[in-house]
């Protein structure tokens, strides 16, 4: 198991997404069962999507 920040994942696999993420999202700790080396692009997109969802799920839109 490996723990990394979302910013590390984004910078390694999809750096073009970095400017679109909030600092709090980028600081999210991600626990990878099999480590960073086995991620593929589909995994990265899912991790980014889920991280954004987790950060915004308690936000109310008025």
C-alpha positions, 0 to 999 in steps of 0.5 A: 500500500502506498499513500500519495497526494492527488497532486503527485498523481496528477503531475505524473499522469495528467499534468494538464489537469493540474490548473483546474483543481483546487489546492484542497483537492490537490492535497487530498491523500490517496491510498493506493493498494498496489502503488503508484506504478500500476496506475493507468490513465483510466484509474487516474481519471477515476481517482481525480473524479472521486476526489473532486466529488469527495471535496464537493459532496458537502457543499450546498449550491444556493 
